[in-house]
């Protein structure tokens, strides 16, 4: 029986369009070029960081981020805020809480993402980031942390994310139930793959998660 629902962050809760748009402007290419390169990396199962290397060979992303912070210390840069939250997040979380489910946010995010998410005052029981934990998906230790903070057996947890490689498959190997959301480039591409059958549910938005959790009880 599912008792806790745990959500990934990027392209599950947060629309990353503005982040990638700002990155395109920062490195001096059109939005279309960077978005296209990112889509190519998603299709080829390569890291999003390789899109930058294709566009600007030899780029040092850490140095670029540091320079960006110096140039625009008060701007969002590659951060997000409440304006980037998908509109279905609050009502979907509220419906899950009202139905008695524990709601947790846990994704591969820098520590600063915790502050951004906490400031949104979402109806969630807790928020966690990979940097805060010192372990990232798809490592099994990440999902062990998820179970520990939920205080649940893995089979009582439904993990919701937009990727097979980072979310559905490793969460399933950890013994959790899984839902793949068709959102963002990875979500749409991965939902079309045969491996998507490993997910307990494929949803088009977060409003469908409650019904998916109830079916798994």
N, C-alpha and C positions, 0 to 999 in steps of 0.2 A: 504494500500500500504506500503510495507517495504521500509524504508528509511535509516535504520541503522542496521548494523550487528555487534553483540557483541559476542566475543569469550571467552570461558573458557581457562585455561592455560594448566594444567597438562594433558598429553595424548590427548590434542586437538592441542596445538601449540608445546608443549615440550615433547620430547621423554624421559621418565623417566628411561630408562634402566640403564644408568650410575649411576644415583642416587641410585637405589636399589642394583646395583652391589657393590657400595662402602659401602652401609649399611651392606650387607652380609659379606663383608670382615671385617668390623669394629666389628661385633658381633661374628665373628669366625665360620660362617657356609658357606656351599657351596651356590653358586648363585641359584642353582636349588631348594634348601630347602626354601630359603626366597621367591623366585618367586612363588613356589608352595603354600606356606602358604598365600601369598597375593591373589593368585587366589581363594583359599578357602574362604577367607574373602569376596571377591567380590561376590562369588556365594551365600554366606550365608547372604548378606546384613549387614555385620559387618565391623567395622572400620579397616582400615589398621594397626592401632596401635596395634590391638589385635593379629596380626601376630607375633609381637615382643614378646608379653606376652606368646604366645604358645611356642615359641622357647626358650625364656629366661624368665621363670616365675619370676615376681617381678622386672623386669627391669624398671628403671626410665628413660624414654626417654629424659626428659629435662636435667637431670644430665649427661646422656651419651652424649648428644649434646654439653654440656658445656665442658666436658672432651675432646671430640673430637676436639673442637676449640682450647683448650690449647695445645693438642698434635700436631695439624696441622693447625696453625693459618693462613697460606697463601694458603692452599688447598681449593678445591671446597667443600669437605665434602658432605653434603646433599643439596648443592646448584646446580644451573645449569648456563650454559652460552650459547653463540651463537652456539657452536658445538652441543648442544642438541636440537636445533630447527629442527622440521620436515622440509624436503626440499620443501614441497608444500606451506609453509606459505607465504613467500615473494611474489611469483607469484600470489597466490590466493588473497592476500590483494591488490596487485597492480591492478589486474583485477577488483576487487570490487570498488576500488577508481576511476578507469578509467570509470566505468559504473555509477558513481555518488553516490555511497553508502557511508555513514559515517561508518568508521571502528573503533571499540572500543575493547580493551582488558580489561576484568574484571573477576577475578576468586578468589577462595579461596587460597590465597598465603600470606606468610609473607611479611612484609614491604620491606625486602631486595630484594625480587623478582622484585619490581618496578625498582630498579637500574639495575638489570640484563637485564630486558626487554627493558628499555630505552636505554641501551648501544648498543642494537642490531640495533637501528635506523630503525625500521620496518615502513612500510607505513601505519601507524595507526594514528587516530586522537587523541587518548588519551589512557593511561594505568592506571589501578586502581587495588588495592589489597584489600582483605577483612580486613587485619590488618590495612591498611591505613584508611579504612572506619569505622572500629570498629564494623563491622557486617558481618556475613558470610552466605553463602548458606547453607541450603535451606530457610533461614528466609526471609519472604516477604520484610522486610526492605532492604535487599540486592538488590532485583530487583527494588524496588522503587528508590534506589540510581542509578541503571543502567539507568532508565528512566530519572532521573533528569540530569545526566551528558550528556546524549544524547540530552536532550532538545526535546524529542519526546513523543508522546502518546505511551503507551505500545504496541498497535496493529501495530505500525509502526516499531517495533523492532523485528529482528530475532535473537534469542539467540542460539548459537552453543556450544554444549558440549558433553562429552562422557558418561554421566550418566543420568539415569532417575530420580533418587532420588534427586540429587543436581542441575540438570540442566533443563531437559525437563519438568518434572511435576511441579515444583515450578514456573518456568518461564511461563508456560502455565496458571497456576492459577493467575499469575500476569497480564494476558491478552496479553502476548507476543506470537509471532510465534516462533516455535522451530525447531531445526534440531539436530538429534542425529548422532554423528560420530562413525562409527564402528572402533575404534582405542583404543588400550590398553585393559587390561583384563575386565574392567567394560564396555567399549564400545561394545565389542563383546558379552558379556553375556547379557547385557541389550537390545541390538538390537534383540535378539532372544526371548524376553519375549512378551507376549500379550500386556502388557502396552505400548510397543514401538509404538503401533498404535496411541497413543496420540500425537506423534511428527508429525509436518507438513511435515517433510522430514527425511529420513535416508540416510546418505551419507557415502561413503567409503573413501573419501579424501576431502581435502579442495577445490580442483578444482571444485567440484560439488556444492559448496555453492552458487556461483553466479547464476547458473541455478535455484536452489531452491528459491532464493530470487526473481528472475524474475517471476517464476511461481506464487508467492504469491502476485504479484502486481495486 
